[in-house]
């Protein structure tokens, strides 16, 4: 499992009882794709915000709101998956 996002979303737990093996619940491919897309868009919006600062010398609150929303979504997915 070389995919870091898939590894981060994979649940591992050991059931209680004698002679129980480790259970691994892998995430759905749609969830992995959603998290990858969200992280990619966060990176792209960060680059856009930096370019806006360099070129126009001003802060763009709409782009920052998009970055904040995506970061919150990804964090919620990662925390919710392991709960």
N, C-alpha and C positions, 0 to 999 in steps of 0.2 A: 504494500500500500504506500506508494510514493506520493500520492496526492495529499498535500497538507490540509486542505479544507475538508476533504472527505474524512481524513483521520481525526480532525478536530470535532467533527459532527458525529463520529461513531461512538455509540454507547457500549460500555463493557461493564458487566456486572456478574457476580457470582451468586447463584441461588443458594438459599439456606438448605441445609440437609446433608446427609452423608453422600459421599461420592458424586457430588455435583460438579460439572465442568463449567468453565468460564463461558458465559453467553455473550456473543458479540452481535449487536443490532446495528447494521449499516444503514446510513441515511438513504433516502430515495434520491435517484439521479436528478429529479426536478429541484429538490432542496439544495443540492450541491451546486447546480447550475444557477439558481437564484442567488446564492451567497457569492458565487464568483462574479456574476453580473453586478451585484451591488458593490462589491469591493472594487471592481473595475471602474464603475461610474463614480465612486468616491474619489479614486485616483484622478480620473479625468476632470472632475469638477475642481479638485484641488489645484491641478495644473492651470485650469481656466482662471481660478481666483488669483493665482500667482501672476499669470500673464496680465490680468486686469490691473493688479497693483503696480506692476512694472511699467506698463504702457500708459495708463491713465492716472496713476498715482492716487487712486481712491479705492475705498473698500466697497464691494458689491454685496449687499446684504441678502439679495435673492439667491445668489450662488452659495453663500454661506448657509442659508436656510436649507438648501438642497443637500449640502454636505452633512449638516447636522441631522437631517431626517434619515439619510442613508446610514450614517454611523449608528443611529439609534435602532434602526431596523436590523442591521447585522448583529449588533450586540444583543438585541432581544431574541433573535433566532438562536444564537450560540448559547445564551443562558437558558432559554426555554427548552432547548434540545437536551441539555444535561440535567434538567430538573427532575 
